[in-house]
Amino acid sequence: MDEDQAATPEAPGEGGQRNSNEPPIRVGDTKRRGRRADTFTGLLIGIVSGALVSFFLTATGHASEVAADHFWEMPSCSNPQWLMQVPDDSVFSSAYYFQQDNLPHFQIMHAPGSTVDGDVRTAWLQAWPSPSSRSNYIEWAFPSNYNIRLICVVDGWTEDSDTYNGTLPIGNATIYTTDSAKKAPAIGAPAHSRNCPKRRVSFKDYFGGYTYEWQPISFACDTNNVILYIRGVSRSSIDLRLHKHTLSEIKFYDSHRWLTGLSEIRFYYCPAILCFLP
């Protein structure tokens, strides 16, 4: 082989070798195509990342993140997990009975709105026994439907030991919903809507002394209202309070009706994206 042959490369032939008629691959074209692909990929990742960040900054997104992190933990009053609270200022409260208490140094009116004012020291109270047992109820209405999964209640009037021991916590009740399109009766509790089940619940009294606790009620209903109908108070709750008072105080309570009610209530609902969870 002479020097001219050695300096001239051979063209690739057949058998997987490039044909001499094909245009040569230019390094610059390859780099430009690679840069365009990288730009598109980066743009796509940026859009998706921005959408995910925006979603998780919303209340529903945060709830989804919590659900993913705590899938096996059931919601509770102390830790509602992925459930979200119906805002207190979005809840309208009404009751057939409410009145002023008869305790020394208080004598204040206990309206239904006290149950959703965010303050456990206030309470809704009614006489017990009442003139009409059919009207022993309180109702909470929402501006739109919520898929309620958990209700948390602070029973009794829990401002201090005097208010707690001077009034009665609710012993047992029925939780249900009504058809808000129908007018409530003049006397008696609103009718039960068959769209949601009734729940009979019992509340505990704090026989060890004054305290308070959020007591849970499991509920599963898409509704714009909730009603609590008082079925009764515990006889042991009355006996406990009579035992704590002097003879003159007992005569005072014998000559007056007892008061019963609750201090605070919260409603928790599942965001639509998470309502498949228990």
DAPEWO-V372858 format. One record per residue. N is the residue number from 1. PHI is phi in whole degrees, -180 to 180 (999 if undefined). D_CENTER is the distance of its C-alpha to the mean C-alpha in whole Angstrom. Layout:
BEGIN
n:phi:d_center
N:PHI:D_CENTER
N:PHI:D_CENTER
END
This chain:
BEGIN
n:phi:d_center
1:999:89
2:-87:91
3:-65:89
4:-64:88
5:-69:86
6:-66:84
7:-82:83
8:-102:82
9:-70:78
10:-81:79
11:-74:76
12:-62:74
13:-103:75
14:-75:74
15:77:72
16:91:68
17:-91:70
18:-64:69
19:-73:72
20:-68:74
21:-80:73
22:-72:69
23:-67:68
24:-68:68
25:-78:64
26:-97:63
27:-62:61
28:-65:60
29:-63:59
30:-62:57
31:-65:55
32:-66:54
33:-62:52
34:-64:50
35:-66:49
36:-64:48
37:-64:46
38:-65:45
39:-64:44
40:-64:42
41:-62:40
42:-62:39
43:-63:38
44:-63:36
45:-63:34
46:-63:33
47:-65:32
48:-64:30
49:-62:29
50:-62:28
51:-65:26
52:-66:24
53:-62:23
54:-61:22
55:-65:20
56:-73:18
57:-81:18
58:-79:16
59:-62:12
60:-65:12
61:-63:15
62:-63:14
63:-62:11
64:-64:14
65:-64:16
66:-64:14
67:-61:14
68:-67:17
69:-76:18
70:-127:16
71:-59:16
72:-90:18
73:-97:15
74:-78:13
75:-63:9
76:-143:10
77:-67:9
78:-81:11
79:-148:10
80:-72:7
81:58:9
82:-82:8
83:-73:5
84:-117:4
85:-85:3
86:-66:6
87:-56:9
88:-56:11
89:-77:14
90:-101:13
91:-104:13
92:-104:16
93:-111:17
94:-150:20
95:-153:22
96:-72:26
97:-115:27
98:-163:26
99:-158:29
100:-79:30
101:-80:31
102:-115:34
103:-85:34
104:-57:36
105:74:36
106:-120:32
107:50:33
108:-117:30
109:-80:28
110:-115:25
111:-80:23
112:-59:20
113:-62:18
114:-66:19
115:-79:15
116:-131:13
117:-98:16
118:77:14
119:-125:17
120:-74:18
121:-84:21
122:-103:21
123:-155:21
124:-94:21
125:-133:24
126:-137:26
127:-68:30
128:-140:30
129:-73:32
130:-94:32
131:-60:34
132:-134:33
133:-67:30
134:-70:29
135:-108:27
136:-83:25
137:-147:22
138:-135:19
139:-125:17
140:-121:14
141:-116:15
142:-111:13
143:-70:15
144:-153:14
145:-73:13
146:-129:9
147:-86:9
148:-73:7
149:-120:7
150:-149:6
151:-122:7
152:-121:9
153:-127:12
154:-104:15
155:-83:18
156:76:21
157:-101:23
158:-107:22
159:-63:24
160:-158:27
161:-66:29
162:-67:31
163:-70:28
164:-70:26
165:-81:30
166:-90:31
167:-133:28
168:-110:27
169:-75:23
170:-67:22
171:-87:23
172:-144:22
173:-152:20
174:-117:19
175:-105:16
176:-157:17
177:-123:17
178:-130:20
179:-82:22
180:-69:21
181:-77:24
182:-94:26
183:-72:27
184:-69:26
185:-67:29
186:-65:31
187:-132:31
188:101:29
189:-76:25
190:-59:24
191:-70:25
192:-76:22
193:-88:21
194:-75:22
195:-69:20
196:-133:17
197:-75:18
198:-82:19
199:-129:18
200:-91:20
201:-130:18
202:-123:20
203:-109:20
204:-97:22
205:-96:24
206:-101:25
207:-71:29
208:-79:29
209:136:29
210:-69:27
211:-168:23
212:-152:20
213:-153:17
214:-76:13
215:-104:14
216:-87:11
217:-130:11
218:-74:11
219:-150:11
220:-144:11
221:-162:12
222:-91:13
223:-150:13
224:-114:14
225:-162:14
226:-141:13
227:-121:16
228:-114:17
229:-106:21
230:-77:23
231:-92:25
232:174:27
233:-116:27
234:-79:28
235:-62:32
236:-66:32
237:-65:30
238:-65:32
239:-60:35
240:-61:33
241:-73:33
242:-64:37
243:-67:38
244:-82:37
245:-102:38
246:-76:42
247:-61:44
248:-66:44
249:-69:41
250:-63:41
251:-62:43
252:-63:41
253:-71:38
254:-65:40
255:-90:41
256:-126:38
257:-72:35
258:-68:32
259:-118:29
260:-136:25
261:166:22
262:-143:19
263:-90:18
264:-154:14
265:-143:11
266:-133:7
267:-118:5
268:-117:2
269:-126:4
270:-96:7
271:-61:9
272:-54:13
273:-69:15
274:-116:12
275:-73:12
276:-76:15
277:-75:14
278:-69:13
END
